Amino acid sequence: MNTDVLAYPIADACKVIGCGRTTLYGYISAGKIEARSLGARTIIPAESLRRFVASLPPAPIRVRSASSAEV
């Protein structure tokens, strides 16, 4: 995520966090991500995306043994 960006349009916010528009609007409706109006456009503050991603639980990562990694 570019730290110089103050806010993202919806399409770019989706790319940044890796979700679709419907999912992003769901997070906005649930109060998990903030949205702002800029004229007719909806923008997402970059800090709101950072807080949202930081609030997500850790992903369960399974480490494969060396013998099972060989195919």
C-alpha positions in Angstrom: 0.0 0.0 0.0 1.4 3.4 -1.0 1.9 5.5 2.1 1.7 8.7 0.1 -2.0 8.1 -0.9 -4.6 9.7 1.4 -7.6 8.0 -0.1 -8.6 5.4 -2.7 -11.5 5.3 -5.1 -13.7 2.2 -4.6 -12.0 0.3 -7.5 -8.5 0.9 -6.2 -9.5 0.1 -2.6 -10.8 -3.3 -3.8 -7.4 -3.9 -5.5 -5.4 -2.9 -2.5 -7.2 -5.3 -0.1 -8.0 -7.9 -2.7 -11.8 -8.0 -2.6 -14.7 -7.2 -4.9 -17.0 -4.2 -4.8 -19.9 -6.0 -3.2 -17.6 -7.2 -0.4 -16.1 -3.8 0.1 -19.5 -2.2 0.3 -20.5 -4.9 2.8 -17.5 -3.9 5.0 -18.5 -0.3 4.7 -22.1 -1.1 5.7 -20.9 -3.1 8.7 -18.8 -0.1 9.8 -15.5 -2.0 9.3 -14.2 0.4 6.7 -14.9 4.1 6.5 -16.0 5.8 3.4 -16.2 9.5 2.5 -18.0 11.4 -0.2 -16.1 13.6 -2.6 -18.7 15.1 -4.8 -20.4 12.2 -6.6 -17.5 9.9 -5.8 -17.0 7.6 -2.8 -13.4 7.4 -1.5 -11.9 5.2 1.2 -9.2 6.8 3.5 -6.0 4.8 3.3 -5.7 4.7 7.1 -9.1 3.0 7.3 -7.8 0.3 5.0 -4.7 -0.1 7.2 -6.8 -0.4 10.3 -9.1 -2.9 8.7 -6.3 -5.1 7.5 -4.6 -4.9 10.9 -7.8 -6.0 12.6 -8.0 -9.2 10.6 -7.1 -12.5 12.4 -3.8 -14.1 11.4 -4.0 -16.6 8.6 -3.4 -20.3 9.6 -0.2 -21.2 7.8 0.8 -24.8 7.6 4.4 -25.6 6.9 5.0 -28.6 4.8 7.8 -31.0 5.5 10.6 -31.2 3.0 9.5 -34.6 1.8 6.0 -33.5 1.0 7.2 -30.4 -0.7 8.9 -32.4 -3.4 6.7 -33.3 -6.3 
